[in-house]
Amino acid sequence: MSDATSGVMRVVEITTTDTHALRRAVLRNADPARSVDFPEDDLTGTFHLGVVDGAGRIVATSSWVPKPSTEFPAATAVQLRGMATDASMQGTGVGGLLIEAGAERCAAAGFDLLWARARDSALAFYAKHACRVVGDGFVDATTGLPHHVVVRDLT
Ligand SMILES: CC(C)(COP(=O)(O)OP(=O)(O)OC[C@H]1O[C@@H](n2cnc3c(N)ncnc32)[C@H](O)[C@@H]1OP(=O)(O)O)[C@@H](O)C(=O)NCCC(=O)NCCS
């Protein structure tokens, strides 16, 4: 379990179910009719990290899936999925705490590469965390939003 901390904020391992509320609120426009399940959620090796505030509330979630990257198939890679910070906390640093804790855990576990299908609206966030864009942009089928693949070397 990760134990990264920043002030009262703690990064902890959470369950798949723990991710659902923020996935729905932040990534699915709070639409109760839309699925918040990812096919990779319960695969061996997948884990979920959240940021918990001083009141025990989960204020950010993320999912980490061992999965090769199309762009760098030889790398031992992990895909970051479902990055979501509670709207009231966006821009306060909790997402940064989360991605750094996850990247550190994955590097320690021997992964070479972190990759994600990033919303274009979040590219500045990923760039701040050592991620670079690879390839052309595309529209994600689930959200209809423009995306790019980003990668971060973990070695
Ligand atoms: C992208 C996101 C996960 C980052 O988490 P966060 O806790 O807001 O991030 P931090 O506070 O650590 O980092 C701040 C940076 O994130 C970016 N950011 C802040 N609010 C954002 C928002 N609503 N949407 C996208 N990026 C945002 C900015 O680049 C910001 O840098 P700045 O303060 O210098 O402008 C979060 O903003 C979010 O959930 N956004 C909406 C959903 C989303 O886009 N998820 C990612 C899907 S790939």
The ligand as an SDF file (V2000), in Angstrom:
LIG
                    3D

 48 50  0  0  0  0  0  0  0  0999 V2000
   -6.6890   16.3740  -14.5930 C   0  0  0  0  0  0  0  0  0  0  0  0
   -6.8640   16.1670  -13.0930 C   0  0  0  0  0  0  0  0  0  0  0  0
   -6.9160   14.6780  -12.7650 C   0  0  0  0  0  0  0  0  0  0  0  0
   -5.6140   16.7490  -12.3880 C   0  0  0  0  0  0  0  0  0  0  0  0
   -5.7900   16.6340  -11.0090 O   0  0  0  0  0  0  0  0  0  0  0  0
   -5.6970   17.9410  -10.0910 P   0  0  0  0  0  0  0  0  0  0  0  0
   -5.8300   17.4680   -8.6840 O   0  0  0  0  0  0  0  0  0  0  0  0
   -6.6290   18.9830  -10.5730 O   0  0  0  0  0  0  0  0  0  0  0  0
   -4.2020   18.3700  -10.4410 O   0  0  0  0  0  0  0  0  0  0  0  0
   -3.1290   19.2490   -9.6300 P   0  0  0  0  0  0  0  0  0  0  0  0
   -3.8210   20.2340   -8.7830 O   0  0  0  0  0  0  0  0  0  0  0  0
   -2.1230   18.3650   -9.0180 O   0  0  0  0  0  0  0  0  0  0  0  0
   -2.3980   19.9280  -10.8650 O   0  0  0  0  0  0  0  0  0  0  0  0
   -2.8190   21.1480  -11.3400 C   0  0  0  0  0  0  0  0  0  0  0  0
   -2.7280   21.1550  -12.8540 C   0  0  0  0  0  0  0  0  0  0  0  0
   -3.7210   20.3330  -13.3960 O   0  0  0  0  0  0  0  0  0  0  0  0
   -4.3170   20.9970  -14.4930 C   0  0  0  0  0  0  0  0  0  0  0  0
   -5.7170   21.1950  -14.1420 N   0  0  0  0  0  0  0  0  0  0  0  0
   -6.2680   21.8470  -13.0990 C   0  0  0  0  0  0  0  0  0  0  0  0
   -7.6070   21.7660  -13.1340 N   0  0  0  0  0  0  0  0  0  0  0  0
   -7.8980   21.0120  -14.2240 C   0  0  0  0  0  0  0  0  0  0  0  0
   -9.1130   20.5620  -14.8040 C   0  0  0  0  0  0  0  0  0  0  0  0
  -10.3060   20.8730  -14.2780 N   0  0  0  0  0  0  0  0  0  0  0  0
   -9.0480   19.7910  -15.9030 N   0  0  0  0  0  0  0  0  0  0  0  0
   -7.8630   19.4560  -16.4510 C   0  0  0  0  0  0  0  0  0  0  0  0
   -6.6680   19.8800  -15.9490 N   0  0  0  0  0  0  0  0  0  0  0  0
   -6.7080   20.6420  -14.8530 C   0  0  0  0  0  0  0  0  0  0  0  0
   -3.5850   22.2840  -14.7130 C   0  0  0  0  0  0  0  0  0  0  0  0
   -2.5390   22.0490  -15.6480 O   0  0  0  0  0  0  0  0  0  0  0  0
   -2.9990   22.5570  -13.3690 C   0  0  0  0  0  0  0  0  0  0  0  0
   -1.7990   23.2620  -13.4480 O   0  0  0  0  0  0  0  0  0  0  0  0
   -1.8040   24.8040  -13.0260 P   0  0  0  0  0  0  0  0  0  0  0  0
   -2.3100   24.8230  -11.6140 O   0  0  0  0  0  0  0  0  0  0  0  0
   -0.3810   25.2080  -13.1720 O   0  0  0  0  0  0  0  0  0  0  0  0
   -2.7460   25.4680  -13.9870 O   0  0  0  0  0  0  0  0  0  0  0  0
   -8.1240   16.8770  -12.5330 C   0  0  0  0  0  0  0  0  0  0  0  0
   -8.0350   18.2620  -12.7890 O   0  0  0  0  0  0  0  0  0  0  0  0
   -9.4220   16.3420  -13.1070 C   0  0  0  0  0  0  0  0  0  0  0  0
  -10.0110   15.4160  -12.5470 O   0  0  0  0  0  0  0  0  0  0  0  0
   -9.8640   16.9450  -14.2130 N   0  0  0  0  0  0  0  0  0  0  0  0
  -11.1320   16.5580  -14.8580 C   0  0  0  0  0  0  0  0  0  0  0  0
  -11.0910   15.1120  -15.3590 C   0  0  0  0  0  0  0  0  0  0  0  0
   -9.8950   14.8340  -16.2290 C   0  0  0  0  0  0  0  0  0  0  0  0
   -9.5680   15.5670  -17.1510 O   0  0  0  0  0  0  0  0  0  0  0  0
   -9.2240   13.7150  -15.8990 N   0  0  0  0  0  0  0  0  0  0  0  0
   -8.0830   13.2640  -16.6650 C   0  0  0  0  0  0  0  0  0  0  0  0
   -8.5600   12.3740  -17.7640 C   0  0  0  0  0  0  0  0  0  0  0  0
   -7.1950   11.8770  -18.8090 S   0  0  0  0  0  0  0  0  0  0  0  0
  1  2  1  0
  2  3  1  0
  2  4  1  0
  2 36  1  0
  4  5  1  0
  5  6  1  0
  6  7  2  0
  6  8  1  0
  6  9  1  0
  9 10  1  0
 10 11  2  0
 10 12  1  0
 10 13  1  0
 13 14  1  0
 14 15  1  0
 15 16  1  0
 15 30  1  0
 16 17  1  0
 17 18  1  0
 17 28  1  0
 18 19  1  0
 18 27  1  0
 19 20  2  0
 20 21  1  0
 21 22  1  0
 21 27  2  0
 22 23  1  0
 22 24  2  0
 24 25  1  0
 25 26  2  0
 26 27  1  0
 28 29  1  0
 28 30  1  0
 30 31  1  0
 31 32  1  0
 32 33  2  0
 32 34  1  0
 32 35  1  0
 36 37  1  0
 36 38  1  0
 38 39  2  0
 38 40  1  0
 40 41  1  0
 41 42  1  0
 42 43  1  0
 43 44  2  0
 43 45  1  0
 45 46  1  0
 46 47  1  0
 47 48  1  0
M  END
$$$$
